[in-house]
Amino acid sequence: MEHKIAKAVEQIEKSKHISEEEKPLIIEKIQEWKKEKRAISDLNNVLESWWMKVEPIFAEIGVI
């Protein structure tokens, strides 16, 4: 799972459809979630406002 999270962060950083202002905020929330070892559903709750932007990345790498 750690590898998949790292891959998601990498894809978010490269993404052209997520604004440069939102990228660090999204990545920060992912890192918080990772440190707390929460379930992926908690990540969805924390990132609710950004979910539509990150969902394709998670789907592409097989997390969802």
Summary of the structure (lengths in Angstrom):
residues: 64
radius of gyration: 10.5
end to end distance: 11.5
largest distance: 28.5
contacts: 154
relative contact order: 0.21
helix: 75%
strand: 0%
